[in-house]
């Protein structure tokens, strides 16, 4: 018997043993595993549903579909709202204050302003998931900071596309930048 035929015999034996064991003992499904096996939408399917619901898409990045808002007839921009694929779907929105609008205020006070901006979203079930300080670098001189954003990210889980679309509608209707007028 050659080495090749010996390995072939071993693999056949292993295959038979595995087939018999799977026939006799079907895998048990736990409730958490069954939930994770629920069909999830792909980003392409989410984009289609969002467009059919009347939303503009800015771009897709990984599992996130980033929504756009029309600033002018010929210009769309990132709205700060995204829908993340998965089970459950997650609607995320970024709210911010700009240091240049409030130059004499410290970081804590700027986050307080953004927190007040978040209150309507929190009333609709959104919850804070992240705080972030984002410096805006000068494109001509990366060592120079033009401004700094103080951002709070809110998120809301949605079990299906209909509740996700409702969450997106709420998020798109929010004021996302602390206004100097409202100061």
Order of alpha helices (4+ residues) and beta strands (2+ residues): alpha-alpha-alpha-beta-beta-beta-beta-alpha-beta-beta-alpha
